[in-house]
Amino acid sequence: MGELIVTTFDWVPELPRGFVRDIRVRWALEEAGLPYRVQGVPSDSRDAAHFAHQPFGQVPYLTDGDLSIFESGAILLHLGHRSAKLMPADPRGRSKVQEWVFAALNSVEMASLPWSLFQFMGQAGDTPGWKILDGFLKDSRLKHLDPVLAQREWLAGAFSIADILMADVLRLVDRFDGLADFPACRAYLKRATARPSFVKAYADQMAYFAAAGLKRG
Ligand SMILES: N[C@@H](CCC(=O)N[C@@H](CS)C(=O)NCC(=O)O)C(=O)O
């Protein structure tokens, strides 16, 4: 395995700072204690080299020596194979983590992302479309996740990449107070984001974009 390099944008406006998905990778790397560095690519002029690493021109992507990986979930699974602090090595434990990885990124994020986009765009009003999205997220997902989280500290035994992904998905909902009726989700998010590895990853991302902003003027 080679040097670990996390690629994110070289600058973003203030609104998404703290929520750019390189935070998931930073958080995992901090948890695992794996050394890494962060590099930036332009967000306003994405070139062929960027698309060669990430076919949608998004971030993050990770390079591990000559291996390049896109999609935050795939990156975290890769890191999970590198560190037992992120994912257990035994098949049963691994399978439990993997199912919750997909639950976070598919079952929950597929509901929370459009919900958050409506919020960002100020479209969370009294429209039929919004009511469907809000009901889908809350009644079909959070209402069922809440009792699960009320009964366990972490999703799959010890803290794992599944918790990094689920907590990060829930952070965006919490940003718009969407967890107000889900006390176990809120408590889970609070204990996940109190971990020193998250605190450092968050501070590092904020400092990175602030420094980029100063340079940009
Ligand atoms: N499913 C992707 C989503 C990546 C994503 O949405 N990245 C955002 C930054 S957080 C981005 O690059 N946005 C710019 C764009 O979509 O053009 C992952 O989890 O890695």
The ligand as a MOL file (V3000), in Angstrom:
LIG
                    3D

  0  0  0     0  0            999 V3000
M  V30 BEGIN CTAB
M  V30 COUNTS 20 19 0 0 0
M  V30 BEGIN ATOM
M  V30 1 N -21.9280 9.6670 -3.9000 0
M  V30 2 C -20.7720 10.5240 -3.8990 0
M  V30 3 C -21.2540 11.9420 -3.8080 0
M  V30 4 C -20.1160 12.9040 -3.9100 0
M  V30 5 C -20.6220 14.3260 -3.8630 0
M  V30 6 O -21.8290 14.6040 -3.9090 0
M  V30 7 N -19.6500 15.2480 -3.7890 0
M  V30 8 C -19.9790 16.6460 -3.7980 0
M  V30 9 C -19.1970 17.3570 -2.6930 0
M  V30 10 S -19.7800 16.8070 -1.1260 0
M  V30 11 C -19.5520 17.2180 -5.1240 0
M  V30 12 O -18.5160 16.8690 -5.6410 0
M  V30 13 N -20.3760 18.1050 -5.6600 0
M  V30 14 C -20.1360 18.7420 -6.9100 0
M  V30 15 C -20.8810 18.0930 -8.0250 0
M  V30 16 O -21.6950 17.1890 -7.8000 0
M  V30 17 O -20.6810 18.5290 -9.1590 0
M  V30 18 C -19.8540 10.1550 -2.7120 0
M  V30 19 O -20.3870 9.7930 -1.6550 0
M  V30 20 O -18.6260 10.2460 -2.8450 0
M  V30 END ATOM
M  V30 BEGIN BOND
M  V30 1 1 1 2
M  V30 2 1 2 3
M  V30 3 1 2 18
M  V30 4 1 3 4
M  V30 5 1 4 5
M  V30 6 2 5 6
M  V30 7 1 5 7
M  V30 8 1 7 8
M  V30 9 1 8 9
M  V30 10 1 8 11
M  V30 11 1 9 10
M  V30 12 2 11 12
M  V30 13 1 11 13
M  V30 14 1 13 14
M  V30 15 1 14 15
M  V30 16 2 15 16
M  V30 17 1 15 17
M  V30 18 2 18 19
M  V30 19 1 18 20
M  V30 END BOND
M  V30 END CTAB
M  END
